[in-house]
């Protein structure tokens, strides 16, 4: 039989100091009361499945064109501020994250 050397060792005094059945039942009730009751239908309404038909949805995000002080990274294709420009590679601007 394997021995767990990290487990606390029990002595005979520990056997006498065990909690009563009433205390153990009270602890179980306290644990049950602390759990959060989650409505399953509410969770299912917010769940989006892959491949779901979203053709009737409209976006509420305003998209701005690239500003004069921004550039598009040639490696990650994200728009960054000029302060993030690390250099150019093959004639394309590269951001600091991609250059690292």
C-alpha positions in Angstrom: 0.0 0.0 0.0 1.3 3.5 -0.9 2.0 5.9 1.9 1.3 9.6 1.5 4.0 11.2 3.6 2.5 14.7 3.1 -0.8 13.8 4.7 -1.2 14.8 8.4 -0.8 11.9 10.7 -3.6 10.9 13.1 -3.1 10.2 16.7 -5.4 8.6 19.2 -6.2 12.0 20.5 -7.5 13.0 17.1 -10.1 10.2 17.3 -11.5 11.6 20.5 -11.7 15.2 19.1 -13.8 14.3 16.1 -16.8 16.5 15.4 -20.3 15.4 16.3 -22.7 14.3 13.6 -24.8 17.5 14.2 -21.7 19.7 13.5 -21.0 17.8 10.3 -24.6 18.1 9.1 -24.5 21.8 9.8 -21.3 22.2 7.8 -22.9 20.3 4.9 -26.0 22.7 5.0 -23.6 25.7 5.0 -21.8 24.5 2.0 -25.0 23.9 0.1 -26.3 27.4 1.0 -23.1 29.0 -0.4 -23.5 27.6 -3.9 -24.9 29.9 -6.6 -28.1 28.9 -8.2 -27.7 29.4 -12.0 -30.6 29.4 -14.3 -29.8 27.0 -17.2 -32.1 28.6 -19.6 -30.4 32.0 -19.1 -27.0 30.4 -19.8 -28.4 28.7 -22.9 -29.7 32.0 -24.3 -26.2 33.6 -24.1 -24.5 30.6 -25.7 -23.5 31.0 -29.4 -22.8 27.8 -31.3 -20.1 27.7 -34.0 -21.7 28.0 -37.4 -24.8 29.7 -36.1 -26.7 31.8 -38.6 -26.1 35.5 -37.6 -27.2 37.0 -40.9 -30.0 39.0 -39.3 -27.6 40.5 -36.7 -26.2 44.0 -37.2 -23.0 45.4 -35.8 -23.1 48.4 -33.5 -19.3 49.1 -33.8 -18.1 52.2 -35.7 -15.1 51.3 -37.9 -12.7 54.1 -38.5 -10.2 54.2 -41.4 -6.5 54.0 -40.6 -5.3 57.4 -39.3 -2.2 59.3 -40.6 -0.2 58.4 -37.4 -1.0 54.6 -37.7 0.4 51.8 -39.8 -0.6 48.2 -40.7 2.0 45.6 -39.6 3.1 43.5 -42.5 3.3 40.3 -40.4 0.3 40.4 -38.0 -1.9 42.8 -40.1 -3.0 44.8 -37.1 -3.2 48.6 -37.1 -0.7 50.1 -34.7 0.3 53.6 -33.7 3.6 54.9 -35.2 5.2 54.6 -31.8 5.0 50.8 -32.2 7.0 50.7 -35.5 10.1 48.6 -35.1 11.3 48.8 -38.7 10.7 47.4 -42.1 11.2 43.9 -43.6 10.8 43.3 -47.3 9.4 46.8 -47.6 6.6 46.2 -45.1 6.4 48.0 -41.7 6.8 45.6 -38.8 5.5 46.3 -35.2 7.5 45.8 -32.1 5.6 42.7 -31.0 6.3 40.9 -34.3 10.0 42.1 -34.4 10.7 40.6 -31.0 
